[in-house]
Amino acid sequence: MNQIPQKPIFIAGPCVIESAELLNTIAAELVRIAHETDVDIVFKASFDKANRTSIHSFRGPGLERGLQMLDDVKQSYGLRITTDIHETYQAQAAAQVVDILQIPAFLCRQTDLLVAAARTGRIVNVKKAQFLSGPDMQFPVEKCRDAGAREVWLTERGNAFGYNNLVVDFRNIPDMLPLADRVVMDCTHSVQRPGAAGGKTGGDRRFVPAMAKAAKAFGATGFFFETHPNPEQALSDGPNMLLLQDLEGLVRELIKD
């Protein structure tokens, strides 16, 4: 665990891979923002959204095609890449392309998945479940470290608050800082309204900047934003995604002293 003050890292990208054109549009903007602000930005997109509310929802291009598209982004733009995995067999394949393996919140206690991710040698970013506290994340971290993970991150994304709602207890951030190498605030998933939009997840992007600023005050060392040039047309998580045109301004606010 690194207790030396860290320069914040940013994770950004679309929820799911929709097309090569979308990936290129967002990646080019992330490179520009990184250059203009001197921040480290990791590109994120999912090859498969295996936890969609409805069987009819768009899931993405799948493992093989999706990883090829992510590799194209990596080679073309020089960005580090992260994506989420849902099955143990996906870990090694994804690790051939991505730099950080993300474990979805619903799966953060799945021992075999954590072990498979850790054994790849990649950074493992474990999202805190909506039903766990910050201190509870000691045990997923231990599973990763015991399996040989060289670096483990934790991501706060809110807790279930009754039906179809989340609330963020920002005390989870300082609680998790001693456990992990980095603690990231997922500023867009934390404003979701899970399953509250007639067979899909709703949300309210108005609160994304406030989530980010509050997390900074509580010591977060990373910030996660799903972003899209036209969230209303996004195929997944549109209501809580940040407008791509608004990303640079928020990044600049977060890196102010």
C-alpha positions as CSV (number, residue, x, y, z in Angstrom):
1,M,0.0,0.0,0.0
2,N,1.3,3.4,-1.0
3,Q,1.0,6.0,1.7
4,I,3.0,8.6,-0.3
5,P,0.6,11.4,-1.5
6,Q,-0.5,10.4,-5.0
7,K,-1.2,12.5,-8.1
8,P,-4.9,11.7,-8.9
9,I,-5.6,9.3,-11.8
10,F,-8.6,9.5,-14.1
11,I,-10.5,6.6,-15.6
12,A,-12.9,7.6,-18.4
13,G,-14.7,6.2,-21.4
14,P,-18.1,4.9,-22.6
15,C,-20.0,2.3,-20.5
16,V,-19.9,-0.2,-23.3
17,I,-18.2,-0.6,-26.7
18,E,-20.8,0.6,-29.1
19,S,-18.6,1.2,-32.2
20,A,-15.0,1.8,-33.3
21,E,-16.1,5.4,-34.2
22,L,-17.3,6.1,-30.7
23,L,-14.1,4.7,-29.1
24,N,-11.9,6.8,-31.4
25,T,-13.9,10.0,-30.7
26,I,-13.6,9.6,-26.9
27,A,-10.0,8.4,-27.0
28,A,-8.9,11.3,-29.0
29,E,-10.6,13.7,-26.6
30,L,-9.0,11.9,-23.6
31,V,-5.5,12.3,-25.2
32,R,-6.1,16.0,-25.7
33,I,-7.3,16.5,-22.2
34,A,-4.4,14.5,-20.8
35,H,-2.0,16.7,-22.8
36,E,-3.6,20.0,-21.8
37,T,-3.9,19.2,-18.1
38,D,-0.9,16.9,-17.5
39,V,-3.0,14.2,-15.9
40,D,-2.9,10.4,-16.3
41,I,-6.1,9.2,-18.0
42,V,-7.0,5.5,-18.4
43,F,-9.4,4.5,-21.1
44,K,-12.4,2.4,-20.0
45,A,-15.0,0.5,-22.0
46,S,-16.7,-2.8,-21.5
47,F,-16.7,-5.6,-24.1
48,D,-19.7,-7.2,-22.5
49,K,-22.2,-5.8,-20.0
50,A,-23.2,-9.1,-18.5
51,N,-25.2,-7.5,-15.7
52,R,-27.8,-5.5,-17.7
53,T,-31.2,-5.3,-16.2
54,S,-33.1,-6.8,-19.1
55,I,-32.3,-9.7,-21.4
56,H,-33.1,-7.4,-24.3
57,S,-30.5,-4.8,-23.4
58,F,-27.4,-4.2,-25.5
59,R,-24.4,-6.0,-24.1
60,G,-21.5,-5.2,-26.4
61,P,-19.4,-6.9,-29.1
62,G,-18.2,-9.7,-26.9
63,L,-14.8,-10.9,-25.6
64,E,-12.8,-11.5,-28.8
65,R,-14.0,-8.6,-30.9
66,G,-14.2,-6.2,-28.0
67,L,-10.6,-6.9,-26.9
68,Q,-9.4,-6.3,-30.4
69,M,-11.2,-2.9,-30.5
70,L,-9.6,-2.0,-27.1
71,D,-6.2,-3.0,-28.4
72,D,-6.8,-0.8,-31.4
73,V,-7.4,2.2,-29.1
74,K,-4.3,1.3,-27.1
75,Q,-2.1,1.1,-30.2
76,S,-3.5,4.2,-31.8
77,Y,-3.7,6.6,-28.9
78,G,-1.1,5.3,-26.4
79,L,-3.6,5.2,-23.5
80,R,-3.6,2.6,-20.7
81,I,-6.8,0.5,-20.9
82,T,-9.1,-1.0,-18.4
83,T,-12.2,-3.2,-18.8
84,D,-14.3,-5.3,-16.5
85,I,-14.4,-9.1,-16.5
86,H,-17.3,-11.3,-15.3
87,E,-16.0,-14.8,-15.7
88,T,-12.7,-16.4,-14.7
89,Y,-11.9,-17.5,-18.2
90,Q,-11.9,-13.9,-19.4
91,A,-9.0,-12.8,-17.1
92,Q,-6.0,-14.1,-19.1
93,A,-7.5,-13.0,-22.4
94,A,-8.2,-9.5,-21.2
95,A,-4.8,-9.2,-19.5
96,Q,-3.2,-9.6,-22.9
97,V,-4.6,-6.2,-23.8
98,V,-5.6,-4.2,-20.8
99,D,-3.5,-2.8,-18.0
100,I,-6.1,-2.8,-15.3
101,L,-8.7,-5.5,-14.7
102,Q,-11.9,-4.2,-13.2
103,I,-14.0,-6.4,-11.0
104,P,-17.7,-5.4,-11.0
105,A,-19.3,-4.4,-7.7
106,F,-21.8,-7.3,-7.8
107,L,-18.9,-9.7,-8.1
108,C,-16.4,-8.3,-5.7
109,R,-16.7,-11.3,-3.3
110,Q,-16.3,-13.9,-6.1
111,T,-13.1,-15.6,-4.9
112,D,-12.3,-17.4,-8.1
113,L,-12.7,-14.3,-10.2
114,L,-10.5,-12.2,-7.9
115,V,-7.8,-14.9,-7.9
116,A,-7.9,-15.3,-11.7
117,A,-7.5,-11.5,-12.1
118,A,-4.7,-11.3,-9.5
119,R,-2.7,-14.1,-11.1
120,T,-2.5,-12.3,-14.5
121,G,0.0,-9.8,-12.9
122,R,-2.2,-6.8,-14.0
123,I,-3.5,-4.2,-11.6
124,V,-6.8,-5.3,-10.1
125,N,-9.4,-2.6,-9.5
126,V,-12.2,-4.0,-7.3
127,K,-15.4,-2.0,-7.2
128,K,-17.1,-2.0,-3.7
129,A,-20.4,-3.8,-3.7
130,Q,-23.6,-1.8,-3.1
131,F,-24.1,-4.0,0.0
132,L,-20.7,-3.7,1.6
133,S,-19.0,-1.1,3.8
134,G,-15.5,0.3,3.1
135,P,-13.9,-1.8,5.9
136,D,-15.5,-5.0,4.4
137,M,-13.3,-4.6,1.4
138,Q,-10.3,-5.8,3.4
139,F,-11.3,-9.3,2.4
140,P,-11.5,-9.0,-1.4
141,V,-8.1,-7.2,-1.2
142,E,-6.7,-10.1,0.9
143,K,-7.9,-12.5,-1.7
144,C,-6.1,-10.6,-4.5
145,R,-2.9,-10.1,-2.6
146,D,-2.8,-13.8,-1.5
147,A,-3.1,-14.8,-5.1
148,G,-0.1,-12.6,-6.0
149,A,-1.6,-9.3,-7.1
150,R,1.1,-6.7,-7.3
151,E,-1.3,-3.7,-7.1
152,V,-4.9,-3.6,-5.9
153,W,-7.2,-0.6,-6.2
154,L,-10.7,-0.1,-4.6
155,T,-13.5,1.9,-6.1
156,E,-16.4,3.5,-4.2
157,R,-19.7,3.5,-6.1
158,G,-22.4,4.0,-3.5
159,N,-24.6,1.7,-1.4
160,A,-28.1,0.5,-2.0
161,F,-30.6,2.8,-0.3
162,G,-34.0,1.1,-0.4
163,Y,-35.3,0.2,-3.8
164,N,-33.9,1.8,-7.0
165,N,-31.6,4.2,-5.3
166,L,-28.0,4.6,-4.1
167,V,-26.4,6.8,-1.5
168,V,-22.7,7.5,-1.0
169,D,-21.1,7.3,2.4
170,F,-17.9,9.2,1.7
171,R,-16.4,7.8,4.9
172,N,-15.8,4.7,2.9
173,I,-13.0,6.4,1.1
174,P,-10.7,7.1,4.1
175,D,-11.7,3.7,5.4
176,M,-10.4,2.0,2.3
177,L,-7.2,4.1,1.8
178,P,-5.2,1.9,4.2
179,L,-6.3,-1.3,2.5
180,A,-5.5,-0.5,-1.2
181,D,-2.8,1.0,-3.4
182,R,-5.4,3.5,-4.7
183,V,-9.0,4.4,-3.9
184,V,-11.1,5.6,-6.8
185,M,-14.4,7.4,-6.8
186,D,-16.9,6.2,-9.4
187,C,-18.6,9.5,-9.9
188,T,-21.1,8.3,-12.5
189,H,-22.3,4.9,-11.3
190,S,-22.9,6.5,-7.9
191,V,-25.7,8.7,-9.3
192,Q,-27.5,5.7,-10.8
193,R,-31.1,4.7,-10.1
194,P,-30.7,1.0,-10.5
195,G,-33.5,-0.7,-12.4
196,A,-35.6,2.4,-12.1
197,A,-36.2,3.1,-15.8
198,G,-38.6,0.4,-16.9
199,G,-36.2,-2.5,-17.5
200,K,-33.0,-0.4,-17.4
201,T,-31.1,1.7,-15.0
202,G,-31.8,5.4,-14.7
203,G,-29.7,8.1,-13.1
204,D,-29.1,11.8,-12.7
205,R,-25.9,13.2,-14.1
206,R,-26.4,16.6,-12.5
207,F,-24.8,15.3,-9.3
208,V,-21.7,13.9,-10.9
209,P,-19.5,17.0,-10.3
210,A,-20.6,17.2,-6.7
211,M,-19.8,13.5,-6.2
212,A,-16.3,14.1,-7.6
213,K,-15.6,17.1,-5.4
214,A,-16.8,15.5,-2.3
215,A,-14.7,12.4,-3.0
216,K,-11.6,14.7,-3.4
217,A,-12.3,16.2,0.0
218,F,-12.4,12.7,1.5
219,G,-9.0,11.8,0.0
220,A,-9.9,9.9,-3.2
221,T,-6.8,9.2,-5.3
222,G,-8.7,8.5,-8.5
223,F,-11.8,9.5,-10.3
224,F,-13.9,7.3,-12.6
225,F,-16.3,8.9,-15.2
226,E,-18.3,7.1,-17.8
227,T,-18.6,9.7,-20.6
228,H,-20.2,9.9,-24.0
229,P,-20.6,12.7,-26.7
230,N,-24.4,12.1,-26.7
231,P,-25.5,10.3,-23.5
232,E,-29.1,10.4,-24.5
233,Q,-28.3,8.1,-27.4
234,A,-25.9,5.8,-25.4
235,L,-26.7,2.1,-25.4
236,S,-26.0,1.7,-21.7
237,D,-26.0,3.9,-18.7
238,G,-26.9,7.1,-20.6
239,P,-28.7,8.9,-17.8
240,N,-25.8,8.9,-15.4
241,M,-23.0,9.4,-18.0
242,L,-21.0,12.7,-18.1
243,L,-21.2,14.7,-21.4
244,L,-17.8,14.4,-23.1
245,Q,-17.7,18.1,-23.6
246,D,-17.9,18.6,-19.8
247,L,-15.1,16.3,-18.9
248,E,-12.2,18.7,-19.3
249,G,-13.7,21.4,-17.1
250,L,-14.4,18.9,-14.3
251,V,-10.9,17.5,-14.5
252,R,-9.4,21.0,-14.2
253,E,-11.5,21.6,-11.1
254,L,-10.4,18.4,-9.5
255,I,-6.7,19.1,-10.0
256,K,-6.8,22.5,-8.5
257,D,-4.9,22.9,-5.2
